[in-house]
Amino acid sequence: MNCPETVRRCFDGEQVYYSGHARREMREEELGPITDREVHEAMLSTQVVEEYPEDTPYPSALLFGSSAAGHSAAGRPLHAVCAYDAADDRVIIVTVYEPDPAKWENYRRRKG
């Protein structure tokens, strides 16, 4: 699977399912709630940070993107762990959060 392209296609086609965990993380994000619109915008220009091919029931990946919705022109950085359900042709959002810059280099590589 071409992860960024598949994620963009599924978001554009509204073939996205948010897990209960993702919804809680979005509501309770300490830097402010994350909206569906922000996640969609961030996933339109996403990059793969890490891949988790052994995840079940679907392999997943940690993706990084930025959303400009209601934020500075530089955009709000977001990480999303996404899995692809080929049988239903949909992306499953496992979790979404705003990464802590103290723990990430350019939001793309873990520090330490």
C-alpha positions in Angstrom: 0.0 0.0 0.0 1.2 3.5 -0.8 0.3 4.9 2.6 0.2 8.7 2.0 -1.7 8.3 -1.3 -4.1 5.8 0.1 -4.8 8.0 3.2 -5.4 11.0 0.9 -7.7 9.0 -1.4 -9.8 7.7 1.6 -10.1 11.1 3.2 -11.2 12.7 -0.1 -13.7 9.9 -0.5 -14.9 10.1 3.1 -13.8 6.5 3.7 -12.4 7.2 7.2 -13.3 5.6 10.5 -12.1 7.2 13.8 -11.5 4.7 16.7 -12.9 5.6 20.1 -9.4 6.2 21.3 -8.7 8.6 18.5 -11.9 10.6 19.3 -10.9 10.8 23.0 -7.4 12.0 22.1 -8.8 14.6 19.8 -11.2 15.9 22.4 -8.7 15.9 25.3 -5.5 17.1 23.4 -3.7 19.3 26.0 -2.9 21.9 23.4 -6.5 22.2 22.4 -9.1 20.0 20.8 -8.3 18.6 17.3 -11.1 18.8 14.8 -12.0 16.4 11.9 -11.2 19.3 9.5 -7.7 19.6 11.0 -7.0 15.9 10.7 -8.3 15.9 7.1 -6.1 18.9 6.2 -3.0 17.4 7.8 -3.5 14.1 6.0 -3.6 15.8 2.6 0.1 16.4 2.8 1.2 13.6 5.1 4.6 11.9 5.4 5.3 8.5 6.9 7.3 8.8 10.2 7.2 5.1 11.3 5.6 1.9 9.9 4.2 -0.9 12.0 3.7 -3.8 9.7 3.1 -6.3 12.5 0.1 -4.4 13.9 -3.1 -6.4 14.0 -5.8 -6.6 12.7 -4.2 -4.2 10.1 -0.7 -3.0 9.6 -0.4 0.7 10.5 1.8 3.7 10.2 2.5 6.9 12.1 2.0 9.9 9.8 2.9 13.5 10.1 1.1 16.4 8.5 0.1 20.0 9.3 -3.2 21.7 9.4 -3.8 25.4 8.9 -7.4 25.3 10.2 -7.7 28.1 12.8 -3.9 28.3 13.3 -0.9 30.1 12.0 0.2 29.9 8.3 2.8 27.4 9.4 0.1 25.0 10.4 -0.6 22.9 13.4 1.6 19.8 13.5 -0.4 16.5 13.9 0.6 12.9 14.2 -1.9 10.2 13.3 -1.6 6.5 13.5 -3.5 5.1 10.6 -4.4 1.6 9.4 -5.9 0.5 6.1 -8.8 -1.9 5.9 -8.6 -3.2 2.4 -11.8 -5.2 2.6 -13.8 -2.1 3.3 -11.4 0.3 1.5 -11.2 2.6 4.4 -8.6 4.2 6.6 -8.9 3.7 10.3 -7.6 6.5 12.5 -6.2 4.7 15.6 -5.0 7.9 17.4 -4.3 11.6 16.6 -2.3 14.0 18.7 -0.1 17.1 18.5 3.4 15.9 19.0 5.6 17.4 21.7 8.6 19.2 20.0 10.7 18.3 23.0 10.3 14.6 22.0 10.6 14.9 18.2 13.1 16.4 15.7 11.0 18.3 13.1 8.1 16.1 14.2 9.6 13.3 12.0 12.2 11.5 14.2 12.1 10.7 17.9 14.7 12.4 20.0 17.0 10.4 22.2 
